[in-house]
């Protein structure tokens, strides 16, 4: 049987919500994710900031780009 539960690590043990009753010797498989910290968000922001200017500004509006794409991919039958 496969069941899922969500929880958190309190520094000493994993706390599941809802609580799961396990028996000694019972096999478990744990998959986990690491919550995003403020530091990693800051790093991502720095990466995005480094890309500014990588694509030259042609002065076109979003509507101009949209029209260009619609013309390019229009079905000319």
C-alpha positions as CSV (number, residue, x, y, z in Angstrom):
1,X,0.0,0.0,0.0
2,X,1.2,3.5,-0.8
3,X,0.0,6.4,1.3
4,X,1.2,10.0,1.4
5,X,1.5,12.5,4.3
6,X,2.8,16.0,4.5
7,X,4.8,17.3,7.4
8,X,7.9,19.2,8.5
9,X,11.2,18.6,10.3
10,X,11.2,20.2,13.8
11,X,15.0,19.9,14.2
12,X,14.9,16.4,15.7
13,X,12.2,14.4,14.0
14,X,9.8,14.5,11.1
15,X,6.3,15.6,12.2
16,X,3.5,14.4,9.8
17,X,0.1,15.9,9.5
18,X,-2.1,13.9,9.9
19,X,0.0,11.8,12.2
20,X,0.9,8.3,10.9
21,X,1.0,5.3,13.2
22,X,4.0,3.1,12.3
23,X,5.0,-0.3,13.7
24,X,8.6,-1.4,14.4
25,X,10.2,-2.8,11.3
26,X,7.6,-1.3,9.0
27,X,9.3,-0.2,5.7
28,X,8.8,3.5,4.7
29,X,9.9,5.5,1.7
30,X,10.5,9.2,2.1
31,X,10.6,11.8,-0.6
32,X,11.2,15.4,0.4
33,X,11.4,18.9,-0.9
34,X,13.4,21.8,0.6
35,X,11.4,25.0,1.0
36,X,12.8,28.0,-0.7
37,X,14.7,30.3,1.6
38,X,15.1,34.0,1.3
39,X,18.7,33.6,0.3
40,X,17.9,31.4,-2.7
41,X,15.2,33.8,-3.8
42,X,17.8,36.6,-3.7
43,X,20.1,34.5,-5.8
44,X,17.4,34.0,-8.4
45,X,16.8,37.7,-8.5
46,X,20.5,38.3,-9.1
47,X,20.4,35.9,-12.0
48,X,17.4,37.6,-13.6
49,X,19.1,41.0,-13.0
50,X,22.2,39.8,-14.8
51,X,20.1,39.0,-17.9
52,X,18.8,42.5,-18.3
53,X,20.2,43.9,-21.5
54,X,21.1,40.5,-22.9
55,X,18.3,40.9,-25.4
56,X,18.5,44.2,-27.2
57,X,15.6,46.6,-26.8
58,X,14.2,47.2,-30.3
59,X,11.6,49.8,-29.0
60,X,8.7,47.6,-30.1
61,X,5.6,47.3,-27.9
62,X,4.2,43.9,-26.9
63,X,1.4,44.5,-29.5
64,X,4.0,44.9,-32.2
65,X,5.6,41.6,-31.2
66,X,2.2,39.9,-31.1
67,X,1.3,41.2,-34.6
68,X,4.6,40.1,-35.9
69,X,4.1,36.5,-34.5
70,X,0.6,36.3,-35.8
71,X,1.7,37.3,-39.3
72,X,4.6,34.9,-39.2
73,X,2.6,31.8,-38.1
74,X,-0.7,32.7,-40.0
75,X,-2.0,29.9,-42.2
76,X,-1.5,31.4,-45.7
77,X,-3.4,28.4,-47.2
